[in-house]
Amino acid sequence: MIGRGVWLALALLATQTLAQDLPLPAEAERTAEVIREAATIHLPTGPFAGGTVPRERLDGRITSRAWRLPERGLGTLELLAPLRAALEKAGWDVVYDCESAGCGGFDFRFATPVLPAPAMFVNLFDYRYLLARRGAETAMLFVSRAGARGYVQLTHVGPVEGTSAPDATPPVTDAPGDLGARLRGAGHVVLNGLEFETGAAALGKRPYPDLAALAAFMAETPAARIVLVGHTDSVGALEPNIALSQARAEAVRARLIEVHGVAGDRLEAHGVGYLAPIAPNSTPEGREANRRVEAVLLE
């Protein structure tokens, strides 16, 4: 059990508009806090099926926090159970919950707005997801493990400060998600769901929702050009890793042209090897996060 302090923090959700910090054990480390005013998020409402994950669009003040827990060897069910109980006791209704295989594994995880590593590591074979609602507020809990350590993300969506809660409206579902909005807001975005093993550049034949979303964004934004930047983990020397990252970016470019019909003159591909990591290369989870392709927006 995480402890009584977790219940006390989550109970605050019953009396305050915004999610509060979780007073996890003293050894727990808060790894990230992201607050967005008047923003949009898409949260899964069911498992991956038929090539997509059903998601609900939510607008409001979005607060996402993540924690790394001490090495106590707790399973994901043990980590999530007291959090779920606290939400329910505080008046929240669970809308949907699942575990990794039942959620849809790889496809579900990459359709879920999880904070990037190293703030939030996700074991694709061992995670749990919970979506809860109370009135105009929505809460998402995502729990996973890396070795004996647990990782917890709490995302809260509520009304923007100074505004009244909106009337209830039917949810808006959206498969591709808000990739275009994130790309415009940050100028670049990691293309989630592209699975590269160490030393490999080929993409499988299965659909990749982020590539479809990027192609849709480019169709809606005729002036946009995209630079695809490949990245690797730090296994091996720099020169071959730069070549590998270039090959990964080229593979994504080819898929966008051949499958999604994006004009080739609107896409560039470059590789930087392991020179721009987003996570430590000292762990399997960090190396997995670093094997990626990012889209950089040029207009």
C-alpha positions as a Markdown table, in Angstrom:
| # | Residue | x | y | z |
|---|---|---|---|---|
| 1 | Met | 0.0 | 0.0 | 0.0 |
| 2 | Ile | 1.2 | 3.5 | -0.8 |
| 3 | Gly | -0.2 | 4.8 | 2.5 |
| 4 | Arg | -2.9 | 7.0 | 4.1 |
| 5 | Gly | -1.3 | 10.2 | 2.7 |
| 6 | Val | -2.3 | 9.4 | -0.8 |
| 7 | Trp | -6.0 | 9.2 | 0.2 |
| 8 | Leu | -5.7 | 12.5 | 2.0 |
| 9 | Ala | -4.4 | 14.2 | -1.1 |
| 10 | Leu | -6.9 | 12.7 | -3.5 |
| 11 | Ala | -9.7 | 13.5 | -1.1 |
| 12 | Leu | -8.9 | 17.2 | -1.9 |
| 13 | Leu | -10.3 | 16.5 | -5.3 |
| 14 | Ala | -13.7 | 16.4 | -3.7 |
| 15 | Thr | -13.5 | 20.0 | -2.4 |
| 16 | Gln | -11.2 | 21.8 | -4.8 |
| 17 | Thr | -11.4 | 22.4 | -8.5 |
| 18 | Leu | -7.8 | 21.5 | -9.3 |
| 19 | Ala | -5.9 | 18.3 | -8.7 |
| 20 | Gln | -3.4 | 18.6 | -5.8 |
| 21 | Asp | 0.1 | 17.0 | -5.3 |
| 22 | Leu | 0.0 | 13.5 | -4.0 |
| 23 | Pro | 1.8 | 13.3 | -0.6 |
| 24 | Leu | 3.5 | 10.0 | -1.6 |
| 25 | Pro | 6.2 | 8.5 | 0.6 |
| 26 | Ala | 9.0 | 10.8 | 1.6 |
| 27 | Glu | 11.3 | 9.0 | -0.8 |
| 28 | Ala | 9.0 | 9.6 | -3.8 |
| 29 | Glu | 10.3 | 12.1 | -6.3 |
| 30 | Arg | 8.0 | 14.4 | -8.4 |
| 31 | Thr | 9.5 | 14.2 | -11.8 |
| 32 | Ala | 7.2 | 16.6 | -13.8 |
| 33 | Glu | 4.4 | 19.2 | -13.5 |
| 34 | Val | 2.8 | 20.5 | -16.7 |
| 35 | Ile | -0.1 | 23.0 | -16.4 |
| 36 | Arg | -2.0 | 24.3 | -19.5 |
| 37 | Glu | -4.7 | 26.9 | -19.4 |
| 38 | Ala | -7.6 | 26.7 | -21.9 |
| 39 | Ala | -6.1 | 23.6 | -23.6 |
| 40 | Thr | -7.4 | 20.4 | -25.2 |
| 41 | Ile | -6.6 | 16.8 | -24.4 |
| 42 | His | -7.9 | 13.5 | -25.7 |
| 43 | Leu | -8.2 | 10.7 | -23.2 |
| 44 | Pro | -9.0 | 7.0 | -24.0 |
| 45 | Thr | -12.5 | 5.8 | -23.1 |
| 46 | Gly | -12.1 | 2.2 | -24.2 |
| 47 | Pro | -9.5 | -0.4 | -25.4 |
| 48 | Phe | -7.7 | -0.5 | -28.8 |
| 49 | Ala | -10.0 | -2.3 | -31.3 |
| 50 | Gly | -10.5 | -2.1 | -35.0 |
| 51 | Gly | -7.3 | -0.2 | -35.6 |
| 52 | Thr | -8.0 | 2.7 | -33.2 |
| 53 | Val | -8.5 | 3.7 | -29.6 |
| 54 | Pro | -11.8 | 5.6 | -28.8 |
| 55 | Arg | -10.9 | 8.9 | -27.1 |
| 56 | Glu | -12.9 | 11.8 | -25.6 |
| 57 | Arg | -11.9 | 15.3 | -26.3 |
| 58 | Leu | -11.8 | 17.5 | -23.2 |
| 59 | Asp | -11.2 | 21.2 | -23.0 |
| 60 | Gly | -10.2 | 23.2 | -19.9 |
| 61 | Arg | -7.3 | 23.7 | -17.5 |
| 62 | Ile | -5.1 | 20.6 | -17.7 |
| 63 | Thr | -2.7 | 19.7 | -15.0 |
| 64 | Ser | -0.4 | 16.7 | -15.3 |
| 65 | Arg | 2.0 | 15.5 | -12.6 |
| 66 | Ala | 4.2 | 12.5 | -12.4 |
| 67 | Trp | 6.2 | 10.8 | -9.6 |
| 68 | Arg | 8.9 | 8.2 | -9.4 |
| 69 | Leu | 8.3 | 5.9 | -6.3 |
| 70 | Pro | 10.9 | 4.2 | -4.2 |
| 71 | Glu | 12.0 | 0.7 | -5.0 |
| 72 | Arg | 9.5 | -1.3 | -3.1 |
| 73 | Gly | 8.6 | -3.9 | -5.7 |
| 74 | Leu | 4.9 | -3.2 | -5.7 |
| 75 | Gly | 2.8 | -4.4 | -8.7 |
| 76 | Thr | 0.7 | -2.0 | -10.7 |
| 77 | Leu | -2.5 | -3.3 | -9.2 |
| 78 | Glu | -1.1 | -2.6 | -5.7 |
| 79 | Leu | -0.1 | 0.9 | -6.8 |
| 80 | Leu | -3.4 | 1.7 | -8.4 |
| 81 | Ala | -5.9 | 0.2 | -5.9 |
| 82 | Pro | -5.5 | 2.8 | -3.1 |
| 83 | Leu | -5.7 | 5.6 | -5.7 |
| 84 | Arg | -8.9 | 4.2 | -7.2 |
| 85 | Ala | -10.4 | 3.7 | -3.7 |
| 86 | Ala | -9.6 | 7.3 | -2.8 |
| 87 | Leu | -11.2 | 8.7 | -6.0 |
| 88 | Glu | -14.3 | 6.7 | -5.4 |
| 89 | Lys | -14.5 | 7.8 | -1.8 |
| 90 | Ala | -14.1 | 11.4 | -2.9 |
| 91 | Gly | -17.2 | 11.1 | -5.1 |
| 92 | Trp | -15.5 | 10.3 | -8.5 |
| 93 | Asp | -17.1 | 7.7 | -10.8 |
| 94 | Val | -14.8 | 5.4 | -12.7 |
| 95 | Val | -15.6 | 5.7 | -16.4 |
| 96 | Tyr | -13.0 | 3.1 | -17.7 |
| 97 | Asp | -10.1 | 1.2 | -16.4 |
| 98 | Cys | -7.9 | -1.5 | -17.9 |
| 99 | Glu | -4.5 | -3.2 | -17.6 |
| 100 | Ser | -1.8 | -3.4 | -20.3 |
| 101 | Ala | -3.0 | -6.3 | -22.4 |
| 102 | Gly | -6.7 | -5.6 | -21.9 |
| 103 | Cys | -6.1 | -1.9 | -22.8 |
| 104 | Gly | -4.4 | -2.8 | -26.1 |
| 105 | Gly | -0.8 | -2.8 | -25.2 |
| 106 | Phe | 1.5 | -0.8 | -27.4 |
| 107 | Asp | -1.3 | 0.9 | -29.4 |
| 108 | Phe | -3.3 | 2.0 | -26.3 |
| 109 | Arg | -0.2 | 3.4 | -24.6 |
| 110 | Phe | 0.8 | 5.5 | -27.6 |
| 111 | Ala | -2.8 | 6.9 | -27.9 |
| 112 | Thr | -2.6 | 8.0 | -24.3 |
| 113 | Pro | -1.1 | 11.4 | -23.3 |
| 114 | Val | 1.6 | 10.2 | -21.0 |
| 115 | Leu | 4.4 | 12.5 | -20.0 |
| 116 | Pro | 7.7 | 11.8 | -21.7 |
| 117 | Ala | 10.5 | 9.8 | -20.2 |
| 118 | Pro | 12.4 | 10.2 | -17.9 |
| 119 | Ala | 9.5 | 11.9 | -16.0 |
| 120 | Met | 7.2 | 8.9 | -16.7 |
| 121 | Phe | 8.5 | 5.5 | -17.8 |
| 122 | Val | 6.0 | 3.0 | -19.2 |
| 123 | Asn | 6.5 | -0.7 | -19.4 |
| 124 | Leu | 4.4 | -1.7 | -22.4 |
| 125 | Phe | 3.7 | -5.1 | -20.7 |
| 126 | Asp | 2.9 | -3.8 | -17.3 |
| 127 | Tyr | 0.8 | -0.7 | -16.8 |
| 128 | Arg | -2.7 | 0.3 | -15.7 |
| 129 | Tyr | -5.0 | 3.1 | -16.8 |
| 130 | Leu | -8.0 | 4.6 | -15.1 |
| 131 | Leu | -10.4 | 7.4 | -16.2 |
| 132 | Ala | -12.8 | 9.0 | -13.7 |
| 133 | Arg | -15.3 | 11.8 | -13.7 |
| 134 | Arg | -17.0 | 14.0 | -11.2 |
| 135 | Gly | -19.2 | 16.7 | -12.5 |
| 136 | Ala | -17.3 | 18.9 | -14.9 |
| 137 | Glu | -13.9 | 17.4 | -13.8 |
| 138 | Thr | -12.1 | 14.5 | -15.3 |
| 139 | Ala | -9.1 | 12.6 | -13.8 |
| 140 | Met | -6.7 | 10.2 | -15.5 |
| 141 | Leu | -4.4 | 7.9 | -13.6 |
| 142 | Phe | -1.6 | 6.0 | -15.3 |
| 143 | Val | 0.6 | 3.6 | -13.3 |
| 144 | Ser | 3.6 | 1.6 | -14.5 |
| 145 | Arg | 6.8 | 0.1 | -13.3 |
| 146 | Ala | 10.5 | 0.1 | -14.2 |
| 147 | Gly | 12.2 | -2.7 | -12.3 |
| 148 | Ala | 11.2 | -2.4 | -8.6 |
| 149 | Arg | 10.3 | 1.3 | -9.0 |
| 150 | Gly | 6.7 | 2.5 | -9.6 |
| 151 | Tyr | 5.7 | 5.5 | -11.7 |
| 152 | Val | 2.4 | 7.4 | -11.3 |
| 153 | Gln | 0.9 | 10.1 | -13.5 |
| 154 | Leu | -2.2 | 12.0 | -12.5 |
| 155 | Thr | -3.8 | 14.3 | -15.1 |
| 156 | His | -6.7 | 16.5 | -14.1 |
| 157 | Val | -9.0 | 18.4 | -16.4 |
| 158 | Gly | -11.2 | 21.1 | -14.9 |
| 159 | Pro | -12.7 | 24.5 | -15.8 |
| 160 | Val | -10.4 | 27.3 | -16.6 |
| 161 | Glu | -9.9 | 29.6 | -13.6 |
| 162 | Gly | -12.4 | 32.4 | -13.5 |
| 163 | Thr | -15.0 | 30.6 | -15.6 |
| 164 | Ser | -18.0 | 28.6 | -14.6 |
| 165 | Ala | -18.4 | 24.9 | -15.2 |
| 166 | Pro | -19.9 | 24.3 | -18.7 |
| 167 | Asp | -23.1 | 22.4 | -19.2 |
| 168 | Ala | -22.7 | 18.8 | -19.8 |
| 169 | Thr | -22.3 | 18.0 | -23.5 |
| 170 | Pro | -21.8 | 14.8 | -25.4 |
| 171 | Pro | -18.2 | 13.7 | -25.6 |
| 172 | Val | -16.3 | 14.3 | -28.9 |
| 173 | Thr | -14.3 | 11.3 | -29.9 |
| 174 | Asp | -11.1 | 11.7 | -32.0 |
| 175 | Ala | -8.8 | 9.0 | -33.1 |
| 176 | Pro | -5.7 | 10.9 | -34.3 |
| 177 | Gly | -5.6 | 13.2 | -31.3 |
| 178 | Asp | -4.2 | 16.7 | -30.9 |
| 179 | Leu | -0.9 | 16.2 | -32.7 |
| 180 | Gly | -1.4 | 19.3 | -34.9 |
| 181 | Ala | -2.2 | 21.5 | -31.9 |
| 182 | Arg | 1.0 | 20.2 | -30.1 |
| 183 | Leu | 3.0 | 20.7 | -33.2 |
| 184 | Arg | 1.8 | 24.3 | -33.5 |
| 185 | Gly | 2.3 | 25.0 | -29.8 |
| 186 | Ala | 5.8 | 23.6 | -29.4 |
| 187 | Gly | 7.2 | 23.7 | -33.0 |
| 188 | His | 8.1 | 20.0 | -32.8 |
| 189 | Val | 6.6 | 16.7 | -31.6 |
| 190 | Val | 7.7 | 13.2 | -31.0 |
| 191 | Leu | 5.9 | 10.8 | -33.4 |
| 192 | Asn | 4.7 | 8.2 | -30.9 |
| 193 | Gly | 4.2 | 4.6 | -31.7 |
| 194 | Leu | 7.1 | 4.2 | -34.1 |
| 195 | Glu | 8.8 | 1.1 | -32.8 |
| 196 | Phe | 12.6 | 0.9 | -33.4 |
| 197 | Glu | 14.7 | -1.8 | -31.8 |
| 198 | Thr | 18.4 | -1.1 | -31.1 |
| 199 | Gly | 20.2 | -1.1 | -34.5 |
| 200 | Ala | 17.0 | -1.3 | -36.6 |
| 201 | Ala | 15.5 | 1.3 | -39.0 |
| 202 | Ala | 12.6 | -0.5 | -40.7 |
| 203 | Leu | 9.0 | 0.3 | -39.9 |
| 204 | Gly | 6.4 | -2.5 | -39.7 |
| 205 | Lys | 3.4 | -2.6 | -42.0 |
| 206 | Arg | 0.8 | -1.9 | -39.3 |
| 207 | Pro | -0.9 | 1.5 | -39.1 |
| 208 | Tyr | 0.7 | 4.3 | -37.1 |
| 209 | Pro | -1.9 | 6.8 | -35.8 |
| 210 | Asp | 0.6 | 9.7 | -35.4 |
| 211 | Leu | 1.7 | 9.4 | -39.0 |
| 212 | Ala | -2.0 | 9.6 | -40.1 |
| 213 | Ala | -2.5 | 12.6 | -37.8 |
| 214 | Leu | 0.6 | 14.3 | -39.2 |
| 215 | Ala | -0.5 | 13.7 | -42.8 |
| 216 | Ala | -4.0 | 15.2 | -41.9 |
| 217 | Phe | -2.3 | 18.2 | -40.3 |
| 218 | Met | -0.3 | 18.8 | -43.5 |
| 219 | Ala | -3.4 | 18.5 | -45.7 |
| 220 | Glu | -5.1 | 21.1 | -43.5 |
| 221 | Thr | -2.0 | 23.4 | -43.5 |
| 222 | Pro | -0.8 | 23.6 | -47.1 |
| 223 | Ala | 2.1 | 26.1 | -46.3 |
| 224 | Ala | 3.6 | 23.7 | -43.7 |
| 225 | Arg | 6.8 | 21.9 | -44.3 |
| 226 | Ile | 8.2 | 19.2 | -41.9 |
| 227 | Val | 11.7 | 18.1 | -41.0 |
| 228 | Leu | 11.8 | 14.6 | -39.7 |
| 229 | Val | 14.7 | 14.2 | -37.2 |
| 230 | Gly | 15.8 | 10.7 | -36.3 |
| 231 | His | 17.3 | 9.8 | -32.9 |
| 232 | Thr | 19.0 | 6.7 | -31.5 |
| 233 | Asp | 20.0 | 5.4 | -28.1 |
| 234 | Ser | 23.7 | 5.5 | -27.2 |
| 235 | Val | 24.6 | 1.9 | -28.0 |
| 236 | Gly | 27.5 | 1.9 | -30.5 |
| 237 | Ala | 29.7 | 4.7 | -31.9 |
| 238 | Leu | 28.4 | 8.1 | -33.0 |
| 239 | Glu | 29.0 | 7.7 | -36.8 |
| 240 | Pro | 26.9 | 4.6 | -37.3 |
| 241 | Asn | 24.2 | 6.0 | -35.0 |
| 242 | Ile | 23.9 | 9.1 | -37.1 |
| 243 | Ala | 23.5 | 6.9 | -40.2 |
| 244 | Leu | 20.9 | 4.8 | -38.4 |
| 245 | Ser | 19.0 | 7.8 | -37.2 |
| 246 | Gln | 19.0 | 9.2 | -40.8 |
| 247 | Ala | 17.7 | 5.8 | -42.0 |
| 248 | Arg | 14.9 | 6.0 | -39.4 |
| 249 | Ala | 13.9 | 9.5 | -40.5 |
| 250 | Glu | 14.0 | 8.4 | -44.2 |
| 251 | Ala | 11.7 | 5.4 | -43.4 |
| 252 | Val | 9.1 | 7.7 | -41.8 |
| 253 | Arg | 9.4 | 10.1 | -44.8 |
| 254 | Ala | 8.8 | 7.2 | -47.2 |
| 255 | Arg | 5.8 | 6.0 | -45.2 |
| 256 | Leu | 4.2 | 9.4 | -45.2 |
| 257 | Ile | 4.7 | 9.7 | -49.0 |
| 258 | Glu | 3.8 | 6.2 | -50.0 |
| 259 | Val | 0.9 | 5.5 | -47.7 |
| 260 | His | -0.4 | 8.9 | -46.7 |
| 261 | Gly | 0.1 | 10.8 | -49.9 |
| 262 | Val | 2.2 | 13.6 | -48.5 |
| 263 | Ala | 4.2 | 15.5 | -51.2 |
| 264 | Gly | 7.9 | 14.6 | -50.9 |
| 265 | Asp | 9.0 | 18.2 | -51.4 |
| 266 | Arg | 7.3 | 19.1 | -48.1 |
| 267 | Leu | 9.3 | 16.6 | -46.1 |
| 268 | Glu | 13.0 | 16.5 | -45.2 |
| 269 | Ala | 14.8 | 13.8 | -43.2 |
| 270 | His | 17.9 | 14.1 | -41.1 |
| 271 | Gly | 19.6 | 12.1 | -38.3 |
| 272 | Val | 21.5 | 13.3 | -35.2 |
| 273 | Gly | 22.3 | 9.9 | -33.6 |
| 274 | Tyr | 22.4 | 10.0 | -29.8 |
| 275 | Leu | 23.3 | 13.7 | -29.5 |
| 276 | Ala | 19.8 | 14.9 | -28.3 |
| 277 | Pro | 18.5 | 12.3 | -25.7 |
| 278 | Ile | 15.3 | 12.9 | -23.9 |
| 279 | Ala | 16.0 | 10.2 | -21.2 |
| 280 | Pro | 19.0 | 8.6 | -19.6 |
| 281 | Asn | 20.6 | 5.9 | -21.8 |
| 282 | Ser | 21.5 | 3.9 | -18.6 |
| 283 | Thr | 18.2 | 2.1 | -18.5 |
| 284 | Pro | 16.2 | 0.0 | -21.0 |
| 285 | Glu | 13.3 | 2.4 | -20.7 |
| 286 | Gly | 15.5 | 5.4 | -21.3 |
| 287 | Arg | 17.0 | 3.8 | -24.4 |
| 288 | Glu | 13.5 | 3.0 | -25.7 |
| 289 | Ala | 12.4 | 6.6 | -25.3 |
| 290 | Asn | 15.5 | 7.9 | -27.1 |
| 291 | Arg | 14.9 | 5.7 | -30.2 |
| 292 | Arg | 12.5 | 8.1 | -31.8 |
| 293 | Val | 11.6 | 10.3 | -34.8 |
| 294 | Glu | 10.5 | 13.9 | -34.2 |
| 295 | Ala | 8.6 | 16.2 | -36.6 |
| 296 | Val | 9.8 | 19.8 | -36.6 |
| 297 | Leu | 7.5 | 22.3 | -38.1 |
| 298 | Leu | 8.7 | 24.8 | -40.8 |
| 299 | Glu | 6.2 | 27.4 | -42.1 |
